[in-house]
Amino acid sequence: MNTKLTLRLDEELIDRAKRHSAKSGKSVSKLVSDYFSLIDADTAPAEITPRVRSLRGALAGSGLEECDYRRHLEDKHR
């Protein structure tokens, strides 16, 4: 059951939320709902998005390991 919730926020923050909403294709209510769901994320398993799911196994057989990625980040941020 959905219930109405009134929030008092800074006008600039509301404008930013509306711009983000338009870009993402989600309503501000959905964005807030998603955020509130994350607060309790330690008790609920995180949903894997279709984009992330499509990347699963992309590096299989590449021979890359976590240490390779760490080395890349170190080199990149020097």
Secondary structure in CASP SS format (residue, H / E / C, confidence):
PFRMAT SS
TARGET T0000
AUTHOR 0000-0000-0000
METHOD secondary structure of the structure
MODEL  1
M C 1.00
N C 1.00
T C 1.00
K C 1.00
L C 1.00
T C 1.00
L C 1.00
R C 1.00
L C 1.00
D C 1.00
E H 1.00
E H 1.00
L H 1.00
I H 1.00
D H 1.00
R H 1.00
A H 1.00
K H 1.00
R H 1.00
H H 1.00
S H 1.00
A H 1.00
K H 1.00
S H 1.00
G C 1.00
K C 1.00
S C 1.00
V H 1.00
S H 1.00
K H 1.00
L H 1.00
V H 1.00
S H 1.00
D H 1.00
Y H 1.00
F H 1.00
S H 1.00
L H 1.00
I H 1.00
D C 1.00
A C 1.00
D C 1.00
T C 1.00
A C 1.00
P C 1.00
A C 1.00
E C 1.00
I C 1.00
T C 1.00
P H 1.00
R H 1.00
V H 1.00
R H 1.00
S H 1.00
L H 1.00
R C 1.00
G C 1.00
A C 1.00
L C 1.00
A C 1.00
G C 1.00
S C 1.00
G C 1.00
L C 1.00
E C 1.00
E H 1.00
C H 1.00
D H 1.00
Y H 1.00
R H 1.00
R H 1.00
H H 1.00
L H 1.00
E H 1.00
D H 1.00
K H 1.00
H C 1.00
R C 1.00
END
